Amino acid sequence: MAARIKKGDKVVVIAGRDKGKTGTVKLMMPKDDLAVVEGVNMVKRHTRQTAQTQGGIISKEATIHLSNIAIADPKTGKATRVGFKVLDDGRKVRFAKSSGDLIDG
């Protein structure tokens, strides 16, 4: 199955405590159906001081399930579904179902 969401995509959270927030995908875990999105699903971690890092309470992004995020439409910025089509030159690209704009360019 082709990947509908990839690292670097602009996504919108469609469910959960961060519903409505947008961000960029930093990390994909396709085997677990999880992603890490910049600025979304922030959690606090209490970390011990080491030689390299300062100790204390650090905020970082936790993973979010792929069912709770959707690609942001390049035209409107709203959540959209993703379709695939093959261009004349033979490339398979993703497009936004709501506007028809190409996501891969």
C-alpha positions in Angstrom: 0.0 0.0 0.0 1.3 3.4 -0.9 1.9 5.9 1.9 -0.8 8.5 2.2 1.1 10.6 4.8 4.9 11.0 4.6 7.6 12.8 6.6 7.5 16.5 5.9 3.7 16.7 5.1 1.5 19.4 6.6 -1.2 17.7 8.5 -4.3 18.6 10.5 -5.4 16.9 13.7 -9.0 15.7 13.3 -9.6 14.0 16.6 -8.4 14.1 20.2 -7.3 16.8 22.6 -5.3 18.7 19.9 -8.2 18.7 17.4 -7.8 21.5 14.8 -4.0 22.0 15.3 -1.7 21.8 12.3 1.9 20.8 12.1 4.6 19.1 10.0 5.2 15.4 10.3 8.7 14.9 11.9 8.7 11.0 12.1 6.6 8.2 10.6 6.2 4.7 12.1 4.2 2.9 9.4 4.4 -0.5 11.1 2.7 0.9 14.2 0.4 3.4 12.3 1.9 6.2 14.3 3.5 9.6 13.5 5.2 12.4 15.4 3.9 15.8 14.5 5.6 19.1 15.3 3.9 21.0 18.1 1.1 18.4 18.5 0.4 16.0 21.4 2.9 17.6 23.7 3.8 15.7 26.9 6.1 16.5 29.8 9.1 14.3 30.6 10.9 14.5 33.9 14.6 13.8 32.9 17.6 13.3 35.0 20.6 15.5 34.4 23.4 13.9 32.4 26.8 15.1 31.2 25.3 16.2 27.9 21.8 17.5 28.9 20.3 19.6 31.6 17.8 17.9 34.0 14.3 19.0 34.6 10.8 18.9 33.0 11.1 18.9 29.2 8.1 19.2 26.8 8.3 17.0 23.7 6.0 15.6 21.1 4.5 12.2 21.6 3.3 9.9 18.9 -0.2 10.3 17.4 -2.2 7.6 15.6 -2.6 8.0 11.9 -6.4 7.8 12.1 -6.3 11.1 14.1 -4.5 13.2 11.5 -5.3 14.1 7.9 -3.3 15.8 5.1 -3.9 19.6 4.9 -5.2 20.7 1.5 -2.5 22.8 -0.2 -5.2 25.3 -1.4 -7.3 25.8 1.7 -5.3 24.3 4.6 -8.3 22.2 5.7 -8.2 18.4 6.2 -8.7 16.4 3.1 -8.5 12.8 1.9 -5.7 11.7 -0.4 -5.9 10.1 -3.8 -3.3 8.8 -6.2 -3.0 9.3 -10.0 -0.4 8.5 -12.6 0.8 11.6 -14.6 1.6 11.5 -18.3 5.3 11.1 -17.6 4.6 7.9 -15.6 5.1 9.4 -12.1 2.6 8.3 -9.4 1.6 11.3 -7.3 -0.7 12.1 -4.4 -3.5 14.7 -4.8 -6.0 16.3 -2.5 -9.5 14.9 -3.0 -11.3 18.1 -2.0 -9.5 20.6 -4.4 -7.7 18.3 -6.8 -4.3 19.9 -6.2 -1.2 17.8 -6.3 0.5 17.2 -2.9 3.8 15.8 -4.3 4.2 18.6 -6.9 
